[in-house]
Amino acid sequence: MDDSTEVTTSVEPGFDRFSIWGTSALVATVDPDALSAARAILDDVLADVEQAASRFRPGTEIASLNDLAGTGPVVVTPMLLDLIAHALWAAVATEGRCDPTVADSLVALGYDRDFDELANAGTTTPPGPVAPAPGIAGIVVDADASTIALPPGVHLDLGSTAKARAADLAAERISAELGVGCLVDLGGDLRIAGELPRGGWTVGIVESTRTETEGDVQEVVAVNGGGVASSSNAVRRWTRGSHELHHVIDPATGMPAPATFTLVTVAAQTCVEANALSTAALVWGEDALFELPQRAVVARLVRRDGTVERVGGWPEPVEEQHP
């Protein structure tokens, strides 16, 4: 959807599909001979991001940082510093609708473990009490000293941006280090970098990337650069007592956002931007039809009845299926 890059090869791209973090993943390179090296770069990025940002693995940096909230500045790795900086940017860009300080609400609602474990657990225990997210105002980032200071009672969940940032980082590294055009897709968070294959990349829009099949594809669009991200409140759902819950939290209430739209896909300059705005759109609800065009992005929004809204010039679907 961005300006294309001149193509220098007519060789068919190489594709590598795999699973990570309970979702599907894909790395593709214009030159198929570069695919194994690209996968190695992506694997390195994913390992670094998981160690920095996973709430569900013991001993990760974000777990330690959350435990030290209110104790003053904490030295962090460049990766966690980068991920938090982008999460804070997303909160500002969405006027607080995509907010990393919703961690306590997610825990109270039961999302305190890997989603596969959560979905299979089943419990009659009702969700715990929640409160509005405290917001990012009191978080202090010192890039020169590589420190983060969280106020007392403020805990971070980077789930809304870390995967998207991983896609950005991996695609940028693959293109820069290997000199090859590539596409990285991590569970609906997609980034393109470098030259394009002949005819460009075609991308399928699906509601769930956990069980993606050809039949799941709602439509296919051509993407020539930048990032694309899809956010849904219809997939990561679980029950606590009589409450059916999902993971897209309205920071203003601490509860799952009302489902005006079930799937929002945004194309933007980076995957982080696209993901922040697709997440925020689920929180904005009907206001998303006004808010998204103000930010100069294109988007596709699906209502609960299946009606599709296209804003900012989102194109009509192409006829091909994605690889």
N, C-alpha and C positions, 0 to 999 in steps of 0.2 A: 504493500500500500504506500510505501515511500518510493522515492526515485530509485530506479534500478541501477546496478553497476554493470559495466560492460563485461560481457561473457567472453572468456578466452579459450574455452574448451567445449567440445561437443560430446565428451565422454559422459555416460550416465553416472549420476551421483552414487555414492555408497551410503548405505543405511545400516545402523546398528540399533536394534530395539532391545530393551531390558526393563526390569522392574527395580524401583528404588523407593524407599519411604512409603510403601503401600500404594504406589501409583505406577503408571507406565512412564517410560522415558525413551527418548530417541536422540541420537546424534547422527547427523548426515553431513557429508562433505562433497563438494563439487568434484574433487579428484578422489576417486575411490581408493587410490593407493595411500591416501593420508588418513583413512578411516581409523586404523588401529591406533595411530599416534593421537588422533583426536579423542578417541575413547579414553586413552590413558590420561590425557589432560583433564577431561571431564571427571573421571574417577577421582583424581587428586583434588579437584575443586569440591566435589561432593563430600569427600572425607573431611576436608577442612571445615566446610560449612556445618556438617553434622556435629563435629566435635565442638564447634563454637556455639551452635544455636539450638541444639535439640533439647527440649524440655523433658524428654522421656528416657534419655540415657544417663545413667549415673556418671558423675565426674565431668560433665561438660562445663564449658565456661559460663554459659548462661545460667546454669543451675547454681554455680558458685557465686556469680554476681548477684542473683536474686537473694541468695542466703545472706549476703552482706549488705543488703539495702539498709540505708540509714547509718552506715558505719564510716562513710567518707569515700574518697576516691579509691578505686580499685584498678590496678594495672591489668590491661587486657591485651590480647594478641591483635595484630593488625586486622585479622579477619573479623573478629568480633567487633572491633571498633568500626570497621567498614559496614558491617551488617546493621549495627545500631544506628549509625549515621543515616543510612538509607531508610530505616524504619521511622526515624524522627522526621526525615524529609517527607515521607509519605503522610505522616500525621498532619504536617503543616499544609501540604498540597491539597489535602482533602478536608481541611478545616476540622480535623479531629475525628472524621468518620472511619478512617483506617488507622487505628490507634494501638500501639504495642503494649499499652498498660492495661489491657483487658485480661491479663493472665489470671488474676484472682477469680474473675467471673467464670472463665473456662474451667478452672479447678472446682469451683463450687457447683458448677453444673455437671460435673462428672468427667470432663475431658482432661484427665490427669494421667493418662497413659497412652501408649500407641493406639491409634484408632482401631486397628484390627482387634486388639484386646478389649477395647471399650465396646465395640459393636457386638462382640460375642459374650460379654459379661452378663448383661441382663440383671436388673436389680429392681426391687420394689421400694428402695430408699428414695424419697423425694429429693430434688436438688436442694442444695444449701442456699442460704440467703445471699443475694448479690447486691451490689451497689454500683452506681455510675463509676466508670473508669476515672482514676485520679488525673489522667492527662500527663503530658510530657513536660509541662512548664518547669518542674523542679529538677529535671535531669540535667546534670552537668557533664559535658563532654570536653575533655582537654586533649585535642589531637596531638599537640606537641609532646605531652607527657604520656600519651597512650593510656589515659585513665577515663573511667566512667564512674560517676557518683549518682546513686539512686537515692531519692528521699526515703524516709521511713515508710514502710507499707506500700511502696511502689515496686511492682514486679513486672518483668517484661515477658511477653510472648512474641517471638519473631516470625510466627507462622504465616502472617500475611505478606511478608516481604522476603524472607530468607531464600525460599525456593526460587523466586523470581530473580533475586540478585545472583544466585548460583548460575542461572541460565545466562544472565548478562556476562558474568565473569568468565564462564567457560567459553562462550562464543567469541568474546573479545580475545581471549588468550589463544584459542585455536587459530583464529584468523591471523593474529599477529605473529605467533611463533611458527606456524606451519605455512603461512602465506597462501592459505586456501579459504575459499568461501565455505560457510557452514551454516547449519541450522541445529539448534539445541532446543529440545522440548522436554520439559520436566512436569509432567502431569498437568498440561494445559498452560504452563508458563513457558513461552517460546521466544527465542531470540535468534535473529539472523544477522550474520556479519560477513563482510567480504563480498567477493564476486558471486554472481548468481549462476545456477545451472541454466542451460538453454531452456527457455520458456519460463524461467523463474520457479519459485517454490509454490506448491499448492498445499493448503492447510485445511484439514477437516475440523469443523466445530462440533464438539461432542459435549454432552452434559456430564458424563462420568468418564474419567480417564483410568479408573480402577478396573474396568471391565470393557475396555474399548474393543469394539468389533466394527466391521464395515457397516453393519446395520445400525450402529449407534450414531453415525455421522449425520448431523442435521443438514449441513450444507458445506460446500467447499469454496474457499476464496483464495485468490492469488495474493501472495505477500512478497514484496520485493525488498524489505529492509525493516530495521527497527524491531520492536517487540509486540507480541500479542499475548494477552492473558484472558482466561475465562474463570469466572467465579460463580459458584452455584451454592444454593442453600438446600438443594434437593438430594444431595448425595451423602455428605458426612452428617448423618442423622443418628440419634440414639434416644433411648427412653430412660427416664428416671422416674419411678413411680408411675403416675398417670400422665407425665409430661413428655411430649415429643420435642426434642431439642435439635438444634443444629449449631454449627461452629462459627457462623457469621454473627458477631456480637455487635449490638448497637452500644457504643461507648456511653451514650447518654443515659442508658438504663441498666446496663450490665446484663441484659437478657438478649436472646437471639432476636435479630431484626425481623420485623414482619415481612412476609413473603409476597411483596408486590410483584417482583420479578423472581423467577427461579434460576435463570442463567443470564449472565452478562458477559459479553466479550468485548474487549477494548484493544485497539491498535494505537500504539504511541511510539515515541522515539526509543524508549528502553522498555524492557520487560518489567522492571520495578515500577515505572510510571503506569504502564498498562494494568498491572496487577493491583496497585493501590487504588486506581480509579474504578476497576471492575468490582473490587470489594466495597468501596465506598458507595457505588451505585446501588448495591443491594441494601445498604443502610439508608440511603437517600430515598429509596422507593420512587414514587411518582416524580419527585423533584429531580431525579437523575436525568430526565428528558430535558431539563433546563441546564443542570450543572455540567453535564459532560460536554455539550457544545461550547460552553464558555471556556473550556480548557483546551480547545483546538484539537480534539481527538475524535476519532470515529468509533462508533460502538454499535453493537447488536444486542438488544435486550429481549428476552423471552418472558412473556407474562404467564401466569399460572394456567391460563386456558390455551396456551400454545401460540397466542398471537405474537408476532415478531415486530418489534420497533427498530428502525434503522435511523441512526442520528449521525450528523456530521459528515454524511456522504458515504456511509458504509455501503459497499457494493452489493449488487445482486449476486447470488451464488454462481460459480462457474460449473460447467457440466462434469468435469473430471472428478475422480476420487483421489484423495491424497495417497502417497506411497505407503 
